Amino acid sequence: MKLFTRTTIYYLLFSLPLLMLSGWLLYYNIERALQHEVDEELQNSKELWEQHLNSLPAAKDILELNNPYVQIEKTSITSNNNFYSDTLVYEPIEKENDPYRNLTVFIVRNNQHYKLSFQRSVLEHKAVFKKLIVVMSYVFGGLLLLFLLINLYINKKLWKPFNTSLEKITSLNMQQLQQVHFDKVAIREFDALNSSLNAMTGKMQADYLSMKTFTQNASHEIQTPLAIIQSKLELLLQDSQLTEQQTVAISSAFEATQRLSKLNQALLLITKIENNQFTALEKMSMKAVVEKYESFFVEMMDEKKIAFSITVKADWQLLIHPLLADMLVSNLFSNAIRYNKQQGEIIITIRDGSFEIINTSTMPAIGAAKLFHRFAKSDTATGNGLGLAIVKEICDSNNIAIQYSFNNTYHQFKLTPL
């Protein structure tokens, strides 16, 4: 979840309860105010009626003064208090019960106790109240929407420098020696971040250049003494006066220098691929490349009695440097032979836009920690562990996706264009 989305959710979580509480307080206070207003009207009516009754002749029967808004009846109850209540009164015109507010008082006239009930309709007040609630709901909704829009605009504007820096970091490729610079911005925290990123990427680029230069120089310098050592060892092996023990020791040293030479050449190749030194691209027929290396590896397959089959449903014309096409196929081919079992299988399928090589093996699936990693190999492997690493580098530099899967005893590598 993006930081902006999470921030907006937090704003909503805090704002909605506040708005709901504000709405409830508004509802409660308006209702109290309207009820108080009705009670005041009833109180005024009561005082006016008391004044009117006090001005009537003593012989006047006040029961005759009954009307729809004032009900007078005799009672035996005496009280000096006012009693408010809510009630429903049937309205014959509308044929329904409407809410009324009722005030009950007790008076004494000519030694007779009377109960006076004053009523006021609250229907109009309720209607006004409902309209007010609807208006306030629109106001609250509008305020919430406006708040979200303002928050969206402000956050996008404030976080723009950070998003710009993030895009630069995401697109940064140290292998291509890209120059990247993070600009100064007005927000202090983001400016400090950009300054740190400038220092960090500058140091990383300098270290990468230094390491790459060292690797190139070291690989080139190592190659010459290795060739000299190999030639000297070959001469020693031709000496007929060597004892068997000396011959075994020299042979072991010669094999070690051969492995070291192959390792050095593989590292040089990876460095050249990373530096994009293979720029002369051609359309290479994957079918032709596979058939060429089939003839190269036929003796190794015969030695293990490996059954080989190739299915070409449509030739894949891959735009790649010829040397890299050879390295790509030869490494996958040799890998499929080296880790195969006796009387195993190698199945190659070529389609227009895909190359698939499957081989049997007694080895388990290759873990993600070892797949395509340099110098990662099994305990029984005799290679330098750079074969699949070279394949991955070639694929990355030529926009080729490589997928690995394992099913029972079958290892599968599939190449497709990105």
Contacts in CASP RR format, 6 or more apart in sequence:
PFRMAT RR
TARGET T0000
AUTHOR 0000-0000-0000
METHOD contacts of the structure
MODEL  1
MKLFTRTTIYYLLFSLPLLMLSGWLLYYNIERALQHEVDEELQNSKELWE
QHLNSLPAAKDILELNNPYVQIEKTSITSNNNFYSDTLVYEPIEKENDPY
RNLTVFIVRNNQHYKLSFQRSVLEHKAVFKKLIVVMSYVFGGLLLLFLLI
NLYINKKLWKPFNTSLEKITSLNMQQLQQVHFDKVAIREFDALNSSLNAM
TGKMQADYLSMKTFTQNASHEIQTPLAIIQSKLELLLQDSQLTEQQTVAI
SSAFEATQRLSKLNQALLLITKIENNQFTALEKMSMKAVVEKYESFFVEM
MDEKKIAFSITVKADWQLLIHPLLADMLVSNLFSNAIRYNKQQGEIIITI
RDGSFEIINTSTMPAIGAAKLFHRFAKSDTATGNGLGLAIVKEICDSNNI
AIQYSFNNTYHQFKLTPL
3 159 0 8 1.000
4 155 0 8 1.000
4 156 0 8 1.000
4 159 0 8 1.000
7 151 0 8 1.000
7 155 0 8 1.000
8 148 0 8 1.000
8 151 0 8 1.000
8 152 0 8 1.000
8 155 0 8 1.000
11 147 0 8 1.000
11 148 0 8 1.000
11 151 0 8 1.000
12 148 0 8 1.000
15 144 0 8 1.000
15 147 0 8 1.000
16 144 0 8 1.000
19 140 0 8 1.000
19 141 0 8 1.000
19 143 0 8 1.000
19 144 0 8 1.000
22 140 0 8 1.000
23 136 0 8 1.000
23 140 0 8 1.000
26 136 0 8 1.000
27 133 0 8 1.000
30 129 0 8 1.000
30 132 0 8 1.000
30 133 0 8 1.000
31 129 0 8 1.000
34 122 0 8 1.000
34 125 0 8 1.000
34 128 0 8 1.000
34 129 0 8 1.000
35 101 0 8 1.000
35 122 0 8 1.000
37 125 0 8 1.000
38 101 0 8 1.000
38 120 0 8 1.000
38 122 0 8 1.000
38 125 0 8 1.000
39 84 0 8 1.000
39 101 0 8 1.000
39 103 0 8 1.000
41 120 0 8 1.000
42 84 0 8 1.000
42 101 0 8 1.000
42 102 0 8 1.000
42 103 0 8 1.000
42 118 0 8 1.000
42 119 0 8 1.000
42 120 0 8 1.000
43 82 0 8 1.000
43 103 0 8 1.000
45 69 0 8 1.000
45 70 0 8 1.000
45 103 0 8 1.000
45 118 0 8 1.000
45 120 0 8 1.000
46 82 0 8 1.000
46 103 0 8 1.000
46 105 0 8 1.000
46 116 0 8 1.000
46 118 0 8 1.000
49 70 0 8 1.000
49 116 0 8 1.000
49 118 0 8 1.000
50 107 0 8 1.000
53 62 0 8 1.000
53 65 0 8 1.000
53 107 0 8 1.000
53 109 0 8 1.000
56 62 0 8 1.000
58 110 0 8 1.000
62 72 0 8 1.000
62 109 0 8 1.000
62 114 0 8 1.000
63 72 0 8 1.000
63 73 0 8 1.000
63 74 0 8 1.000
65 72 0 8 1.000
66 72 0 8 1.000
68 119 0 8 1.000
69 118 0 8 1.000
69 119 0 8 1.000
69 120 0 8 1.000
70 116 0 8 1.000
70 117 0 8 1.000
70 118 0 8 1.000
70 119 0 8 1.000
71 116 0 8 1.000
71 117 0 8 1.000
71 119 0 8 1.000
72 114 0 8 1.000
72 115 0 8 1.000
72 116 0 8 1.000
72 117 0 8 1.000
73 114 0 8 1.000
73 115 0 8 1.000
74 112 0 8 1.000
74 113 0 8 1.000
74 114 0 8 1.000
74 115 0 8 1.000
75 106 0 8 1.000
75 113 0 8 1.000
75 114 0 8 1.000
75 115 0 8 1.000
76 113 0 8 1.000
77 106 0 8 1.000
77 113 0 8 1.000
77 115 0 8 1.000
78 106 0 8 1.000
78 108 0 8 1.000
78 113 0 8 1.000
79 106 0 8 1.000
80 106 0 8 1.000
82 103 0 8 1.000
82 104 0 8 1.000
82 105 0 8 1.000
83 103 0 8 1.000
83 104 0 8 1.000
83 105 0 8 1.000
84 101 0 8 1.000
84 102 0 8 1.000
84 103 0 8 1.000
84 104 0 8 1.000
85 101 0 8 1.000
85 102 0 8 1.000
85 104 0 8 1.000
86 99 0 8 1.000
86 100 0 8 1.000
86 101 0 8 1.000
86 102 0 8 1.000
86 122 0 8 1.000
87 99 0 8 1.000
87 100 0 8 1.000
87 101 0 8 1.000
87 102 0 8 1.000
87 119 0 8 1.000
88 97 0 8 1.000
88 98 0 8 1.000
88 99 0 8 1.000
88 100 0 8 1.000
89 97 0 8 1.000
89 98 0 8 1.000
89 100 0 8 1.000
89 119 0 8 1.000
89 121 0 8 1.000
90 96 0 8 1.000
90 97 0 8 1.000
90 98 0 8 1.000
91 97 0 8 1.000
91 98 0 8 1.000
98 121 0 8 1.000
98 123 0 8 1.000
99 121 0 8 1.000
99 122 0 8 1.000
99 123 0 8 1.000
99 126 0 8 1.000
100 119 0 8 1.000
100 120 0 8 1.000
100 121 0 8 1.000
100 122 0 8 1.000
101 119 0 8 1.000
101 120 0 8 1.000
101 121 0 8 1.000
101 122 0 8 1.000
102 117 0 8 1.000
102 118 0 8 1.000
102 119 0 8 1.000
103 117 0 8 1.000
103 118 0 8 1.000
103 119 0 8 1.000
104 115 0 8 1.000
104 116 0 8 1.000
104 117 0 8 1.000
104 118 0 8 1.000
105 115 0 8 1.000
105 116 0 8 1.000
105 118 0 8 1.000
106 113 0 8 1.000
106 114 0 8 1.000
106 115 0 8 1.000
106 116 0 8 1.000
107 113 0 8 1.000
107 114 0 8 1.000
107 116 0 8 1.000
108 114 0 8 1.000
158 187 0 8 1.000
161 183 0 8 1.000
161 185 0 8 1.000
161 187 0 8 1.000
161 190 0 8 1.000
161 191 0 8 1.000
161 194 0 8 1.000
162 190 0 8 1.000
162 193 0 8 1.000
164 183 0 8 1.000
165 182 0 8 1.000
165 190 0 8 1.000
165 193 0 8 1.000
165 194 0 8 1.000
165 197 0 8 1.000
168 180 0 8 1.000
168 182 0 8 1.000
169 197 0 8 1.000
172 178 0 8 1.000
172 180 0 8 1.000
172 201 0 8 1.000
174 204 0 8 1.000
174 205 0 8 1.000
174 208 0 8 1.000
175 208 0 8 1.000
175 274 0 8 1.000
175 275 0 8 1.000
176 276 0 8 1.000
177 205 0 8 1.000
177 208 0 8 1.000
177 209 0 8 1.000
180 201 0 8 1.000
181 198 0 8 1.000
182 193 0 8 1.000
182 194 0 8 1.000
182 195 0 8 1.000
182 197 0 8 1.000
182 198 0 8 1.000
182 201 0 8 1.000
183 194 0 8 1.000
184 191 0 8 1.000
184 194 0 8 1.000
185 191 0 8 1.000
185 194 0 8 1.000
212 271 0 8 1.000
212 274 0 8 1.000
212 275 0 8 1.000
215 267 0 8 1.000
215 271 0 8 1.000
216 268 0 8 1.000
216 271 0 8 1.000
219 264 0 8 1.000
219 267 0 8 1.000
219 268 0 8 1.000
219 271 0 8 1.000
220 268 0 8 1.000
222 260 0 8 1.000
222 264 0 8 1.000
223 261 0 8 1.000
223 264 0 8 1.000
223 265 0 8 1.000
223 268 0 8 1.000
226 257 0 8 1.000
226 260 0 8 1.000
226 261 0 8 1.000
226 264 0 8 1.000
227 261 0 8 1.000
229 257 0 8 1.000
230 254 0 8 1.000
230 257 0 8 1.000
230 258 0 8 1.000
230 261 0 8 1.000
233 250 0 8 1.000
233 253 0 8 1.000
233 254 0 8 1.000
233 257 0 8 1.000
234 254 0 8 1.000
236 242 0 8 1.000
236 250 0 8 1.000
237 247 0 8 1.000
237 250 0 8 1.000
237 251 0 8 1.000
237 254 0 8 1.000
242 250 0 8 1.000
259 383 0 8 1.000
259 384 0 8 1.000
262 384 0 8 1.000
263 384 0 8 1.000
263 386 0 8 1.000
266 384 0 8 1.000
266 386 0 8 1.000
266 387 0 8 1.000
266 390 0 8 1.000
267 386 0 8 1.000
269 327 0 8 1.000
269 390 0 8 1.000
270 374 0 8 1.000
270 386 0 8 1.000
270 389 0 8 1.000
270 390 0 8 1.000
270 393 0 8 1.000
272 278 0 8 1.000
273 324 0 8 1.000
273 390 0 8 1.000
273 393 0 8 1.000
273 394 0 8 1.000
273 397 0 8 1.000
274 393 0 8 1.000
274 397 0 8 1.000
276 397 0 8 1.000
278 321 0 8 1.000
278 323 0 8 1.000
278 324 0 8 1.000
278 397 0 8 1.000
279 321 0 8 1.000
280 321 0 8 1.000
281 319 0 8 1.000
281 320 0 8 1.000
281 321 0 8 1.000
282 319 0 8 1.000
282 320 0 8 1.000
282 321 0 8 1.000
282 322 0 8 1.000
283 317 0 8 1.000
283 318 0 8 1.000
283 319 0 8 1.000
284 317 0 8 1.000
284 318 0 8 1.000
284 319 0 8 1.000
284 320 0 8 1.000
284 322 0 8 1.000
284 325 0 8 1.000
285 315 0 8 1.000
285 316 0 8 1.000
285 317 0 8 1.000
286 315 0 8 1.000
286 316 0 8 1.000
286 317 0 8 1.000
286 318 0 8 1.000
286 325 0 8 1.000
286 329 0 8 1.000
286 350 0 8 1.000
286 355 0 8 1.000
287 312 0 8 1.000
287 315 0 8 1.000
287 316 0 8 1.000
287 350 0 8 1.000
289 325 0 8 1.000
289 326 0 8 1.000
289 329 0 8 1.000
290 310 0 8 1.000
290 329 0 8 1.000
290 333 0 8 1.000
290 348 0 8 1.000
290 350 0 8 1.000
291 310 0 8 1.000
292 326 0 8 1.000
293 326 0 8 1.000
293 329 0 8 1.000
293 330 0 8 1.000
293 333 0 8 1.000
294 308 0 8 1.000
294 310 0 8 1.000
294 333 0 8 1.000
296 330 0 8 1.000
297 333 0 8 1.000
297 334 0 8 1.000
297 337 0 8 1.000
300 334 0 8 1.000
300 337 0 8 1.000
301 308 0 8 1.000
301 337 0 8 1.000
301 346 0 8 1.000
304 337 0 8 1.000
304 340 0 8 1.000
304 341 0 8 1.000
304 342 0 8 1.000
304 343 0 8 1.000
304 344 0 8 1.000
305 342 0 8 1.000
305 343 0 8 1.000
305 344 0 8 1.000
306 337 0 8 1.000
306 340 0 8 1.000
306 343 0 8 1.000
306 344 0 8 1.000
306 345 0 8 1.000
306 346 0 8 1.000
307 343 0 8 1.000
307 344 0 8 1.000
307 345 0 8 1.000
307 346 0 8 1.000
308 345 0 8 1.000
308 346 0 8 1.000
308 348 0 8 1.000
309 345 0 8 1.000
309 346 0 8 1.000
309 347 0 8 1.000
309 348 0 8 1.000
310 347 0 8 1.000
310 348 0 8 1.000
310 349 0 8 1.000
310 350 0 8 1.000
311 347 0 8 1.000
311 348 0 8 1.000
311 349 0 8 1.000
311 350 0 8 1.000
312 350 0 8 1.000
313 349 0 8 1.000
313 350 0 8 1.000
313 351 0 8 1.000
313 352 0 8 1.000
314 350 0 8 1.000
314 351 0 8 1.000
314 352 0 8 1.000
314 353 0 8 1.000
315 350 0 8 1.000
315 352 0 8 1.000
316 350 0 8 1.000
316 351 0 8 1.000
316 352 0 8 1.000
316 353 0 8 1.000
316 354 0 8 1.000
316 355 0 8 1.000
318 325 0 8 1.000
318 398 0 8 1.000
318 400 0 8 1.000
319 398 0 8 1.000
320 328 0 8 1.000
320 394 0 8 1.000
320 398 0 8 1.000
324 394 0 8 1.000
324 397 0 8 1.000
324 398 0 8 1.000
327 390 0 8 1.000
327 391 0 8 1.000
327 394 0 8 1.000
328 391 0 8 1.000
328 394 0 8 1.000
328 395 0 8 1.000
328 415 0 8 1.000
331 387 0 8 1.000
331 388 0 8 1.000
331 390 0 8 1.000
331 391 0 8 1.000
332 357 0 8 1.000
332 391 0 8 1.000
332 413 0 8 1.000
333 346 0 8 1.000
333 357 0 8 1.000
334 387 0 8 1.000
335 387 0 8 1.000
335 388 0 8 1.000
335 391 0 8 1.000
336 346 0 8 1.000
336 357 0 8 1.000
336 358 0 8 1.000
336 359 0 8 1.000
336 411 0 8 1.000
337 346 0 8 1.000
337 359 0 8 1.000
338 381 0 8 1.000
338 382 0 8 1.000
338 383 0 8 1.000
339 359 0 8 1.000
339 361 0 8 1.000
339 363 0 8 1.000
339 378 0 8 1.000
339 381 0 8 1.000
339 411 0 8 1.000
340 346 0 8 1.000
340 359 0 8 1.000
340 360 0 8 1.000
340 361 0 8 1.000
341 360 0 8 1.000
341 361 0 8 1.000
341 362 0 8 1.000
341 409 0 8 1.000
344 359 0 8 1.000
344 360 0 8 1.000
345 358 0 8 1.000
345 359 0 8 1.000
345 360 0 8 1.000
346 357 0 8 1.000
346 358 0 8 1.000
346 359 0 8 1.000
346 360 0 8 1.000
347 356 0 8 1.000
347 357 0 8 1.000
347 358 0 8 1.000
347 359 0 8 1.000
348 355 0 8 1.000
348 356 0 8 1.000
348 357 0 8 1.000
348 358 0 8 1.000
349 355 0 8 1.000
349 356 0 8 1.000
349 358 0 8 1.000
350 356 0 8 1.000
353 416 0 8 1.000
353 417 0 8 1.000
354 414 0 8 1.000
354 415 0 8 1.000
354 416 0 8 1.000
355 414 0 8 1.000
355 415 0 8 1.000
356 412 0 8 1.000
356 413 0 8 1.000
356 414 0 8 1.000
356 415 0 8 1.000
357 412 0 8 1.000
357 413 0 8 1.000
358 410 0 8 1.000
358 411 0 8 1.000
358 412 0 8 1.000
358 413 0 8 1.000
359 410 0 8 1.000
359 411 0 8 1.000
360 409 0 8 1.000
360 410 0 8 1.000
360 411 0 8 1.000
361 409 0 8 1.000
361 410 0 8 1.000
361 411 0 8 1.000
362 409 0 8 1.000
363 378 0 8 1.000
363 411 0 8 1.000
364 406 0 8 1.000
365 406 0 8 1.000
365 411 0 8 1.000
366 404 0 8 1.000
366 406 0 8 1.000
366 411 0 8 1.000
369 376 0 8 1.000
370 376 0 8 1.000
370 377 0 8 1.000
371 388 0 8 1.000
371 404 0 8 1.000
372 388 0 8 1.000
372 389 0 8 1.000
372 391 0 8 1.000
372 392 0 8 1.000
372 402 0 8 1.000
373 389 0 8 1.000
374 385 0 8 1.000
374 386 0 8 1.000
374 389 0 8 1.000
375 384 0 8 1.000
375 385 0 8 1.000
375 386 0 8 1.000
375 389 0 8 1.000
376 385 0 8 1.000
376 388 0 8 1.000
376 389 0 8 1.000
377 383 0 8 1.000
377 384 0 8 1.000
377 385 0 8 1.000
391 402 0 8 1.000
391 413 0 8 1.000
392 402 0 8 1.000
394 400 0 8 1.000
395 401 0 8 1.000
395 402 0 8 1.000
395 415 0 8 1.000
399 417 0 8 1.000
399 418 0 8 1.000
400 415 0 8 1.000
400 416 0 8 1.000
400 417 0 8 1.000
400 418 0 8 1.000
401 415 0 8 1.000
401 416 0 8 1.000
401 417 0 8 1.000
401 418 0 8 1.000
402 413 0 8 1.000
402 414 0 8 1.000
402 415 0 8 1.000
403 413 0 8 1.000
403 414 0 8 1.000
403 416 0 8 1.000
404 411 0 8 1.000
404 412 0 8 1.000
404 413 0 8 1.000
404 414 0 8 1.000
405 411 0 8 1.000
405 412 0 8 1.000
405 414 0 8 1.000
406 412 0 8 1.000
END
